[in-house]
Amino acid sequence: MIVSDKPPDDVQFRSVPVDPNKRGIKQKLSMVQSFAVALASRNFGNKKINTPIKQLRVLSCFGNQDQGGILPPCEHLIDSDVGEGKNYCGACGCGDKKTTWLVQEADEYSKLDYPKLACPLQMPGFTNYVVSTPDEAEEPVTRKYYIENVDYKEIRKVPVKIGEQPAPPPKEEIKTNS
C-alpha cells in the first residue's frame, strides 16, 4: 500500500480489538507495573518525550482527519466526562482522570508526555510498539500498518505542544547571625 497525499474517499480501516486475554488480576498487575515504569521515566525533572515521538503517539491515538487526512481516531479513544475537550484511552483501563488524559495544556504533564509509555494496541510511538504483521497490510489495512507507511512529512504536520514544567523557585537560604 502506498500512502499518497490525496486521500481516497472510500478508505476503511480494520478494527483491532483489545486482546481479551489481557484482563483480570494479571492485567491489573501489568497496569501497575506499566504505570510505575512511566512514572519513573519522568525522573525528578518531569522529563517529557520529544516532539517526533509525541507526534507519532498523537497520530496513533487521534488520527489525522482533523488535519485533512484519512486516519480516524482510535476506536478506543473516549471523550472525558470530567474534563471538557479531554480524551483518555478506553483500552488501557486507567479510567477518566486528569492524570490519564492523553493531551493536556503544554505546561501540564499529560499521558502522552511520558518518555516510557505502553499502548494496549502496541502502536507506533509507544515503548511497547510491535511492527505490524503481514496480514495487517491486507485490505482493509489496520491503522498500525497505515501509520507505519505514512510519509514522515505528514507526521511532522501533526500539531503537538511540549511545554516545560516551570522550575521550582529557589529556596531561600536561612541567614543566621554568627
MDTraj code that builds the backbone (N, CA, C; nanometers):
import mdtraj as md
import numpy as np

residues = "MET ILE VAL SER ASP LYS PRO PRO ASP ASP VAL GLN PHE ARG SER VAL PRO VAL ASP PRO ASN LYS ARG GLY ILE LYS GLN LYS LEU SER MET VAL GLN SER PHE ALA VAL ALA LEU ALA SER ARG ASN PHE GLY ASN LYS LYS ILE ASN THR PRO ILE LYS GLN LEU ARG VAL LEU SER CYS PHE GLY ASN GLN ASP GLN GLY GLY ILE LEU PRO PRO CYS GLU HIS LEU ILE ASP SER ASP VAL GLY GLU GLY LYS ASN TYR CYS GLY ALA CYS GLY CYS GLY ASP LYS LYS THR THR TRP LEU VAL GLN GLU ALA ASP GLU TYR SER LYS LEU ASP TYR PRO LYS LEU ALA CYS PRO LEU GLN MET PRO GLY PHE THR ASN TYR VAL VAL SER THR PRO ASP GLU ALA GLU GLU PRO VAL THR ARG LYS TYR TYR ILE GLU ASN VAL ASP TYR LYS GLU ILE ARG LYS VAL PRO VAL LYS ILE GLY GLU GLN PRO ALA PRO PRO PRO LYS GLU GLU ILE LYS THR ASN SER".split()
xyz = np.array([
    [0.0845, -0.1173, 0.0000],
    [0.0000, 0.0000, 0.0000],
    [0.0888, 0.1234, 0.0000],
    [0.0609, 0.2146, -0.0880],
    [0.1351, 0.3400, -0.0947],
    [0.0450, 0.4494, -0.0389],
    [0.0985, 0.5239, 0.0545],
    [0.0224, 0.6311, 0.1163],
    [0.0504, 0.7584, 0.0387],
    [-0.0548, 0.8135, -0.0218],
    [-0.0365, 0.9341, -0.1027],
    [-0.0891, 1.0560, -0.0283],
    [-0.0588, 1.1738, -0.0845],
    [-0.1050, 1.2985, -0.0254],
    [-0.2547, 1.3184, -0.0460],
    [-0.3099, 1.2631, -0.1520],
    [-0.4520, 1.2773, -0.1836],
    [-0.5274, 1.1557, -0.1310],
    [-0.6068, 1.1718, -0.0241],
    [-0.6772, 1.0566, 0.0306],
    [-0.7974, 1.0174, -0.0542],
    [-0.8144, 0.8868, -0.0782],
    [-0.9355, 0.8427, -0.1469],
    [-1.0546, 0.8573, -0.0525],
    [-1.1737, 0.8663, -0.1082],
    [-1.2924, 0.8890, -0.0274],
    [-1.3431, 0.7639, 0.0437],
    [-1.3063, 0.6458, -0.0025],
    [-1.3673, 0.5237, 0.0492],
    [-1.2715, 0.4345, 0.1289],
    [-1.1712, 0.4919, 0.1931],
    [-1.0749, 0.4126, 0.2699],
    [-1.1399, 0.3647, 0.3986],
    [-1.1187, 0.2371, 0.4288],
    [-1.1676, 0.1806, 0.5540],
    [-1.0512, 0.1150, 0.6249],
    [-1.0594, 0.1132, 0.7581],
    [-0.9553, 0.0513, 0.8380],
    [-1.0156, -0.0631, 0.9171],
    [-0.9388, -0.1686, 0.9310],
    [-0.9820, -0.2863, 1.0048],
    [-0.9847, -0.2561, 1.1549],
    [-1.0856, -0.3043, 1.2221],
    [-1.0979, -0.2882, 1.3665],
    [-0.9998, -0.3813, 1.4362],
    [-0.9352, -0.3301, 1.5420],
    [-0.8410, -0.4111, 1.6185],
    [-0.8873, -0.4121, 1.7635],
    [-0.9488, -0.5230, 1.8065],
    [-0.9957, -0.5284, 1.9454],
    [-0.8803, -0.5474, 2.0429],
    [-0.9050, -0.5107, 2.1673],
    [-0.8072, -0.5336, 2.2725],
    [-0.8079, -0.6829, 2.3021],
    [-0.6914, -0.7411, 2.3213],
    [-0.6777, -0.8840, 2.3493],
    [-0.7571, -0.9206, 2.4747],
    [-0.8588, -1.0083, 2.4645],
    [-0.9392, -1.0440, 2.5816],
    [-0.8608, -1.1200, 2.6878],
    [-0.7450, -1.1746, 2.6528],
    [-0.6621, -1.2450, 2.7499],
    [-0.5877, -1.1493, 2.8426],
    [-0.5935, -1.0207, 2.8114],
    [-0.5225, -0.9214, 2.8930],
    [-0.6188, -0.8510, 2.9866],
    [-0.6955, -0.9281, 3.0596],
    [-0.7910, -0.8741, 3.1563],
    [-0.7716, -0.9477, 3.2885],
    [-0.8380, -0.9043, 3.3937],
    [-0.8306, -0.9726, 3.5216],
    [-0.7118, -0.9281, 3.6050],
    [-0.6774, -1.0110, 3.7040],
    [-0.5713, -0.9789, 3.8001],
    [-0.4379, -0.9580, 3.7305],
    [-0.4033, -1.0453, 3.6375],
    [-0.2758, -1.0323, 3.5674],
    [-0.2674, -0.8970, 3.4973],
    [-0.3769, -0.8542, 3.4348],
    [-0.3784, -0.7252, 3.3664],
    [-0.3643, -0.6111, 3.4659],
    [-0.4297, -0.6197, 3.5813],
    [-0.4205, -0.5150, 3.6825],
    [-0.2757, -0.5000, 3.7310],
    [-0.2072, -0.6124, 3.7534],
    [-0.0664, -0.6060, 3.7923],
    [0.0176, -0.5451, 3.6814],
    [-0.0127, -0.5823, 3.5583],
    [0.0591, -0.5272, 3.4433],
    [0.0374, -0.3766, 3.4336],
    [-0.0845, -0.3300, 3.4618],
    [-0.1138, -0.1869, 3.4583],
    [-0.0329, -0.1130, 3.5638],
    [-0.0234, -0.1711, 3.6824],
    [0.0537, -0.1093, 3.7906],
    [0.2010, -0.1020, 3.7520],
    [0.2537, -0.2098, 3.6947],
    [0.3931, -0.2113, 3.6508],
    [0.4159, -0.1074, 3.5418],
    [0.3250, -0.1014, 3.4451],
    [0.3363, -0.0069, 3.3347],
    [0.3341, 0.1367, 3.3865],
    [0.2447, 0.1653, 3.4821],
    [0.2371, 0.2991, 3.5397],
    [0.3653, 0.3330, 3.6147],
    [0.4197, 0.2361, 3.6873],
    [0.5442, 0.2589, 3.7622],
    [0.6597, 0.2911, 3.6672],
    [0.6683, 0.2192, 3.5568],
    [0.7738, 0.2441, 3.4575],
    [0.7561, 0.3836, 3.3967],
    [0.6324, 0.4184, 3.3611],
    [0.6062, 0.5503, 3.3038],
    [0.6414, 0.6603, 3.4029],
    [0.5995, 0.6435, 3.5266],
    [0.6265, 0.7433, 3.6294],
    [0.7764, 0.7597, 3.6527],
    [0.8493, 0.6485, 3.6582],
    [0.9941, 0.6540, 3.6780],
    [1.0636, 0.7232, 3.5608],
    [1.0072, 0.7102, 3.4403],
    [1.0706, 0.7709, 3.3226],
    [1.0660, 0.9233, 3.3256],
    [0.9784, 0.9799, 3.4060],
    [0.9706, 1.1261, 3.4203],
    [1.0917, 1.1816, 3.4921],
    [1.1532, 1.1012, 3.5768],
    [1.2641, 1.1444, 3.6618],
    [1.2183, 1.2573, 3.7534],
    [1.3121, 1.3212, 3.8144],
    [1.2791, 1.4290, 3.9072],
    [1.2500, 1.5602, 3.8358],
    [1.2961, 1.5742, 3.7130],
    [1.2783, 1.6995, 3.6407],
    [1.1576, 1.7017, 3.5492],
    [1.0630, 1.6082, 3.5661],
    [0.9443, 1.5993, 3.4812],
    [0.9800, 1.5918, 3.3330],
    [1.0787, 1.5109, 3.3012],
    [1.1235, 1.4921, 3.1638],
    [1.0056, 1.4525, 3.0745],
    [1.0023, 1.5079, 2.9536],
    [0.8957, 1.4763, 2.8575],
    [0.9561, 1.4165, 2.7310],
    [0.8726, 1.3474, 2.6565],
    [0.9121, 1.2849, 2.5302],
    [0.9434, 1.3940, 2.4276],
    [1.0177, 1.3599, 2.3230],
    [1.0497, 1.4596, 2.2209],
    [0.9337, 1.4777, 2.1220],
    [0.9398, 1.5816, 2.0434],
    [0.8310, 1.6169, 1.9522],
    [0.7985, 1.5079, 1.8505],
    [0.8949, 1.4492, 1.7759],
    [0.8573, 1.3469, 1.6770],
    [0.7855, 1.2258, 1.7373],
    [0.8281, 1.1821, 1.8549],
    [0.7626, 1.0672, 1.9173],
    [0.6218, 1.1062, 1.9625],
    [0.6059, 1.2257, 2.0180],
    [0.4718, 1.2681, 2.0594],
    [0.3810, 1.2817, 1.9381],
    [0.4344, 1.3280, 1.8260],
    [0.3538, 1.3372, 1.7040],
    [0.3046, 1.1991, 1.6615],
    [0.3916, 1.0996, 1.6693],
    [0.3508, 0.9627, 1.6358],
    [0.2433, 0.9131, 1.7318],
    [0.2589, 0.9415, 1.8595],
    [0.1603, 0.8995, 1.9584],
    [0.0255, 0.9667, 1.9343],
    [0.0281, 1.0969, 1.9065],
    [-0.0960, 1.1696, 1.8790],
    [-0.1625, 1.1133, 1.7538],
    [-0.0846, 1.0843, 1.6509],
    [-0.1387, 1.0236, 1.5296],
    [-0.1983, 0.8864, 1.5603],
    [-0.1304, 0.8070, 1.6414],
    [-0.1795, 0.6740, 1.6776],
    [-0.3122, 0.6813, 1.7531],
    [-0.3274, 0.7799, 1.8392],
    [-0.4493, 0.7918, 1.9215],
    [-0.5610, 0.8707, 1.8535],
    [-0.5256, 0.9844, 1.7931],
    [-0.6267, 1.0768, 1.7430],
    [-0.6458, 1.0738, 1.5915],
    [-0.5586, 1.0023, 1.5177],
    [-0.5693, 1.0025, 1.3723],
    [-0.5305, 1.1374, 1.3149],
    [-0.5676, 1.1592, 1.1880],
    [-0.5331, 1.2875, 1.1251],
    [-0.6481, 1.3472, 1.0446],
    [-0.7690, 1.2994, 1.0675],
    [-0.8823, 1.3533, 0.9928],
    [-0.9029, 1.5022, 1.0178],
    [-0.8709, 1.5493, 1.1379],
    [-0.8887, 1.6918, 1.1677],
    [-0.7873, 1.7790, 1.0951],
    [-0.6857, 1.7183, 1.0327],
    [-0.5896, 1.7924, 0.9513],
    [-0.6065, 1.7603, 0.8025],
    [-0.7204, 1.7028, 0.7647],
    [-0.7475, 1.6724, 0.6256],
    [-0.7013, 1.5342, 0.5810],
    [-0.6537, 1.4522, 0.6731],
    [-0.6101, 1.3168, 0.6395],
    [-0.7262, 1.2181, 0.6432],
    [-0.6941, 1.0908, 0.6302],
    [-0.7984, 0.9882, 0.6247],
    [-0.8017, 0.8970, 0.7473],
    [-0.7037, 0.9114, 0.8362],
    [-0.6957, 0.8214, 0.9504],
    [-0.7891, 0.8682, 1.0626],
    [-0.8907, 0.7864, 1.0949],
    [-0.9813, 0.8250, 1.2031],
    [-0.9146, 0.8057, 1.3388],
    [-0.9733, 0.8631, 1.4435],
    [-0.9206, 0.8394, 1.5785],
    [-0.9293, 0.6907, 1.6130],
    [-0.8486, 0.6488, 1.7076],
    [-0.8513, 0.5114, 1.7550],
    [-0.9920, 0.4791, 1.8058],
    [-1.0373, 0.3596, 1.7779],
    [-1.1716, 0.3199, 1.8201],
    [-1.1856, 0.3122, 1.9723],
    [-1.0743, 0.3115, 2.0447],
    [-1.0766, 0.3031, 2.1902],
    [-1.0633, 0.4394, 2.2579],
    [-1.0548, 0.5465, 2.1787],
    [-1.0439, 0.6823, 2.2317],
    [-1.1802, 0.7243, 2.2879],
    [-1.1812, 0.7733, 2.4118],
    [-1.3064, 0.8111, 2.4771],
    [-1.2988, 0.9573, 2.5203],
    [-1.4085, 1.0296, 2.4976],
    [-1.4183, 1.1677, 2.5459],
    [-1.4380, 1.1666, 2.6965],
    [-1.3689, 1.2553, 2.7643],
    [-1.3779, 1.2647, 2.9101],
    [-1.5121, 1.3216, 2.9534],
    [-1.5655, 1.2676, 3.0615],
    [-1.6847, 1.3243, 3.1246],
    [-1.6450, 1.4271, 3.2299],
    [-1.5170, 1.4248, 3.2680],
    [-1.4668, 1.5102, 3.3750],
    [-1.4045, 1.6381, 3.3195],
    [-1.3225, 1.6259, 3.2161],
    [-1.2522, 1.7408, 3.1586],
    [-1.3056, 1.7735, 3.0204],
    [-1.3544, 1.8932, 3.0036],
    [-1.4103, 1.9332, 2.8754],
    [-1.3011, 1.9368, 2.7683],
    [-1.3254, 1.8695, 2.6568],
    [-1.2307, 1.8665, 2.5463],
    [-1.1138, 1.7716, 2.5685],
    [-1.1178, 1.6911, 2.6735],
    [-1.0096, 1.5968, 2.7032],
    [-1.0521, 1.4562, 2.6627],
    [-0.9526, 1.3709, 2.6383],
    [-0.9771, 1.2328, 2.5985],
    [-0.8874, 1.1397, 2.6770],
    [-0.9313, 1.0144, 2.6879],
    [-0.8494, 0.9125, 2.7518],
    [-0.8635, 0.7819, 2.6741],
    [-0.7756, 0.6875, 2.7025],
    [-0.7755, 0.5585, 2.6338],
    [-0.8712, 0.4641, 2.7048],
    [-0.9664, 0.4120, 2.6333],
    [-1.0602, 0.3168, 2.6906],
    [-1.0082, 0.1747, 2.6893],
    [-0.8979, 0.1506, 2.6216],
    [-0.8433, 0.0147, 2.6120],
    [-0.7479, -0.0173, 2.7252],
    [-0.6854, 0.0834, 2.7833],
    [-0.5824, 0.0543, 2.8837],
    [-0.6393, 0.0329, 3.0231],
    [-0.7607, 0.0787, 3.0478],
    [-0.8239, 0.0556, 3.1770],
    [-0.7908, 0.1567, 3.2846],
    [-0.7258, 0.2668, 3.2492],
    [-0.6858, 0.3662, 3.3500],
    [-0.8015, 0.4546, 3.3958],
    [-0.9025, 0.4684, 3.3151],
    [-1.0176, 0.5494, 3.3538],
    [-1.0036, 0.6962, 3.3190],
    [-1.1045, 0.7728, 3.3581],
    [-1.1156, 0.9145, 3.3244],
    [-1.0722, 1.0005, 3.4427],
    [-0.9435, 1.0359, 3.4433],
    [-0.8866, 1.1213, 3.5481],
    [-0.7916, 1.2201, 3.4817],
    [-0.7657, 1.3285, 3.5493],
    [-0.6741, 1.4288, 3.4948],
    [-0.5389, 1.3668, 3.4597],
    [-0.4925, 1.2732, 3.5407],
    [-0.3617, 1.2107, 3.5164],
    [-0.3622, 1.1131, 3.3993],
    [-0.4798, 1.0763, 3.3489],
    [-0.4857, 0.9807, 3.2374],
    [-0.5290, 1.0453, 3.1065],
    [-0.5560, 1.1752, 3.1079],
    [-0.5922, 1.2420, 2.9829],
    [-0.4726, 1.2379, 2.8905],
    [-0.4969, 1.2072, 2.7661],
    [-0.3875, 1.1876, 2.6708],
    [-0.3122, 1.3155, 2.6396],
    [-0.3832, 1.4262, 2.6283],
    [-0.3188, 1.5544, 2.5967],
    [-0.3687, 1.6589, 2.6950],
    [-0.2754, 1.7349, 2.7504],
    [-0.3053, 1.8434, 2.8440],
    [-0.2593, 1.9741, 2.7815],
    [-0.2683, 2.0795, 2.8583],
    [-0.2110, 2.2064, 2.8147],
    [-0.0594, 2.1874, 2.8114],
    [0.0102, 2.2684, 2.7329],
    [0.1541, 2.2492, 2.7128],
    [0.2351, 2.2528, 2.8411],
    [0.1925, 2.3330, 2.9391],
    [0.2718, 2.3430, 3.0612],
    [0.2352, 2.2357, 3.1641],
    [0.1373, 2.1518, 3.1322],
    [0.0990, 2.0438, 3.2223],
    [0.1479, 1.9103, 3.1657],
    [0.1539, 1.8118, 3.2501],
    [0.2032, 1.6803, 3.2107],
    [0.0861, 1.5921, 3.1706],
    [0.0864, 1.5435, 3.0478],
    [-0.0199, 1.4554, 3.0009],
    [0.0334, 1.3132, 2.9847],
    [-0.0560, 1.2209, 2.9629],
    [-0.0168, 1.0810, 2.9495],
    [0.0787, 1.0613, 2.8308],
    [0.0549, 1.1306, 2.7207],
    [0.1401, 1.1129, 2.6027],
    [0.2772, 1.1781, 2.6173],
    [0.3012, 1.2508, 2.7265],
    [0.4309, 1.3146, 2.7500],
    [0.5331, 1.2214, 2.8149],
    [0.4890, 1.1105, 2.8737],
    [0.5818, 1.0212, 2.9437],
    [0.6858, 0.9634, 2.8481],
    [0.8141, 0.9691, 2.8826],
    [0.9161, 0.9097, 2.7963],
    [0.8936, 0.7600, 2.7711],
    [0.8477, 0.6886, 2.8721],
    [0.8164, 0.5460, 2.8542],
    [0.6677, 0.5289, 2.8788],
    [0.5975, 0.4815, 2.7757],
    [0.4531, 0.4655, 2.7849],
    [0.4096, 0.3494, 2.6965],
    [0.3310, 0.2585, 2.7535],
    [0.2817, 0.1419, 2.6799],
    [0.1430, 0.1699, 2.6232],
    [0.1145, 0.1118, 2.5084],
    [-0.0163, 0.1197, 2.4439],
    [-0.0736, -0.0225, 2.4386],
    [-0.2004, -0.0410, 2.4754],
    [-0.2592, -0.1750, 2.4700],
    [-0.2581, -0.2357, 2.3289],
    [-0.2557, -0.1499, 2.2267],
    [-0.2539, -0.1981, 2.0883],
    [-0.1132, -0.2016, 2.0303],
    [-0.0125, -0.1637, 2.1102],
    [0.1280, -0.1646, 2.0702],
    [0.1515, -0.0827, 1.9425],
    [0.0980, 0.0397, 1.9451],
    [0.1021, 0.1278, 1.8290],
    [0.2357, 0.2023, 1.8170],
    [0.2644, 0.2560, 1.6965],
    [0.3867, 0.3338, 1.6747],
    [0.3950, 0.4528, 1.7700],
    [0.5169, 0.4782, 1.8190],
    [0.5418, 0.5888, 1.9095],
    [0.5447, 0.5477, 2.0554],
    [0.4937, 0.4300, 2.0861],
    [0.4886, 0.3847, 2.2251],
    [0.6031, 0.2892, 2.2541],
    [0.6393, 0.2788, 2.3809],
    [0.7535, 0.1987, 2.4239],
    [0.7385, 0.0519, 2.3856],
    [0.6177, -0.0006, 2.3910],
    [0.5939, -0.1420, 2.3615],
    [0.5514, -0.1667, 2.2161],
    [0.5798, -0.0717, 2.1268],
    [0.5427, -0.0834, 1.9852],
    [0.5963, -0.2124, 1.9242],
    [0.5079, -0.2797, 1.8502],
    [0.5444, -0.4003, 1.7767],
    [0.5031, -0.3776, 1.6316],
    [0.5935, -0.4047, 1.5391],
    [0.5686, -0.3842, 1.3962],
    [0.4491, -0.4683, 1.3524],
    [0.3707, -0.4140, 1.2605],
    [0.2529, -0.4850, 1.2107],
    [0.2913, -0.6159, 1.1434],
    [0.1983, -0.7083, 1.1432],
    [0.2198, -0.8382, 1.0796],
    [0.1809, -0.8280, 0.9328],
    [0.2280, -0.9187, 0.8482],
    [0.1960, -0.9115, 0.7059],
    [0.0459, -0.9091, 0.6759],
    [-0.0344, -0.9774, 0.7555],
    [-0.1785, -0.9788, 0.7278],
    [-0.2439, -0.8422, 0.7526],
    [-0.1777, -0.7538, 0.8296],
    [-0.2337, -0.6214, 0.8540],
    [-0.2262, -0.5317, 0.7302],
    [-0.1495, -0.5743, 0.6295],
    [-0.1391, -0.4991, 0.5046],
    [-0.2512, -0.5349, 0.4075],
    [-0.3237, -0.6418, 0.4380],
    [-0.4344, -0.6825, 0.3509],
    [-0.5534, -0.5909, 0.3738],
    [-0.6258, -0.5621, 0.2651],
    [-0.7411, -0.4716, 0.2733],
    [-0.8532, -0.5352, 0.3537],
    [-0.9196, -0.4641, 0.4395],
    [-0.8837, -0.3298, 0.4829],
    [-0.7631, -0.3342, 0.5776],
    [-0.6718, -0.2406, 0.5588],
    [-0.5494, -0.2378, 0.6387],
    [-0.5808, -0.1948, 0.7810],
    [-0.4883, -0.2215, 0.8706],
    [-0.5039, -0.1747, 1.0087],
    [-0.4503, -0.0325, 1.0194],
    [-0.4910, 0.0358, 1.1240],
    [-0.4417, 0.1705, 1.1499],
    [-0.2901, 0.1659, 1.1705],
    [-0.2409, 0.0620, 1.2401],
    [-0.0976, 0.0495, 1.2666],
    [-0.0191, 0.0424, 1.1353],
    [-0.0642, -0.0430, 1.0446],
    [0.0047, -0.0572, 0.9164],
    [0.0032, 0.0760, 0.8409],
    [-0.1094, 0.1441, 0.8429],
    [-0.1199, 0.2726, 0.7749],
    [-0.0194, 0.3729, 0.8318],
    [-0.0136, 0.3832, 0.9644],
    [0.0782, 0.4782, 1.0294],
    [0.2229, 0.4438, 0.9962],
    [0.2554, 0.3161, 0.9937],
    [0.3922, 0.2747, 0.9605],
    [0.4330, 0.3172, 0.8197],
    [0.3350, 0.3389, 0.7338],
    [0.3640, 0.3728, 0.5945],
    [0.3349, 0.5173, 0.5585],
    [0.2985, 0.5982, 0.6559],
    [0.2756, 0.7407, 0.6312],
    [0.4104, 0.8083, 0.6101],
    [0.4164, 0.8972, 0.5146],
    [0.5374, 0.9734, 0.4881],
    [0.5703, 1.0597, 0.6094],
    [0.6972, 1.0682, 0.6436],
    [0.7402, 1.1442, 0.7614],
    [0.6958, 1.2902, 0.7522],
    [0.6862, 1.3452, 0.6318],
    [0.6402, 1.4839, 0.6157],
    [0.4983, 1.4998, 0.6714],
    [0.4167, 1.3965, 0.6580],
    [0.2797, 1.4014, 0.7106],
    [0.2796, 1.3948, 0.8631],
    [0.3681, 1.3148, 0.9187],
    [0.3762, 1.3029, 1.0647],
    [0.4199, 1.4354, 1.1253],
    [0.5107, 1.5046, 1.0576],
    [0.5599, 1.6337, 1.1090],
    [0.4513, 1.7407, 1.1108],
    [0.3409, 1.7184, 1.0384],
    [0.2299, 1.8145, 1.0365],
    [0.1386, 1.7996, 1.1578],
    [0.1538, 1.6910, 1.2326],
    [0.0676, 1.6675, 1.3482],
    [0.1026, 1.7708, 1.4558],
    [0.0052, 1.8543, 1.4937],
    [0.0353, 1.9596, 1.5916],
    [0.0448, 1.9042, 1.7339],
    [0.1552, 1.9322, 1.7991],
    [0.1733, 1.8949, 1.9395],
    [0.2425, 2.0100, 2.0112],
    [0.2216, 2.0140, 2.1406],
    [0.2905, 2.1124, 2.2241],
    [0.3625, 2.0360, 2.3333],
    [0.4865, 2.0690, 2.3509],
    [0.5632, 2.0104, 2.4598],
    [0.6191, 2.1253, 2.5402],
    [0.5461, 2.1625, 2.6415],
    [0.5897, 2.2713, 2.7282],
    [0.6795, 2.2179, 2.8371],
    [0.7461, 2.3047, 2.8996],
    [0.8332, 2.2666, 3.0111],
    [0.7630, 2.3016, 3.1409],
    [0.7713, 2.2134, 3.2362],
    [0.7204, 2.2433, 3.3689],
    [0.8084, 2.3544, 3.4260],
    [0.7484, 2.4548, 3.4859],
    [0.8319, 2.5599, 3.5445],
    [0.9184, 2.5030, 3.6567],
    [1.0403, 2.5493, 3.6598],
    [1.1319, 2.5035, 3.7649],
    [1.0831, 2.5572, 3.8986],
    [1.1006, 2.4780, 4.0031],
    [1.0576, 2.5278, 4.1342],
    [1.1411, 2.6491, 4.1723],
    [1.0800, 2.7422, 4.2444],
    [1.1569, 2.8615, 4.2835],
    [1.2717, 2.8216, 4.3755],
    [1.3829, 2.8943, 4.3677],
    [1.4960, 2.8586, 4.4537],
    [1.4585, 2.8804, 4.5991],
    [1.5096, 2.7917, 4.6802],
    [1.4821, 2.8021, 4.8244],
    [1.5668, 2.9142, 4.8812],
    [1.5036, 2.9915, 4.9656],
    [1.5784, 3.1000, 5.0301],
    [1.6639, 3.0401, 5.1403],
    [1.7822, 3.0886, 5.1440],
    [1.8725, 3.0404, 5.2486],
    [1.8379, 3.1082, 5.3814],
    [1.8444, 3.0319, 5.4834],
    [1.8176, 3.0870, 5.6158],
    [1.9465, 3.1520, 5.6655],
    [1.9371, 3.2786, 5.6940],
    [2.0548, 3.3514, 5.7394],
    [2.0617, 3.3423, 5.8924],
    [2.1779, 3.3081, 5.9371],
    [2.1995, 3.3014, 6.0822],
    [2.3040, 3.4040, 6.1197],
    [2.2894, 3.4595, 6.2342],
    [2.3875, 3.5552, 6.2846],
    [2.4947, 3.4771, 6.3589],
    [2.6145, 3.4780, 6.3092],
    [2.7226, 3.4059, 6.3765],
    [2.8268, 3.5018, 6.4233],
])
top = md.Topology()
chain = top.add_chain()
for i, resn in enumerate(residues, 1):
    res = top.add_residue(resn, chain, resSeq=i)
    for name in ("N", "CA", "C"):
        top.add_atom(name, md.element.get_by_symbol(name[0]), res)
traj = md.Trajectory(xyz[None], top)
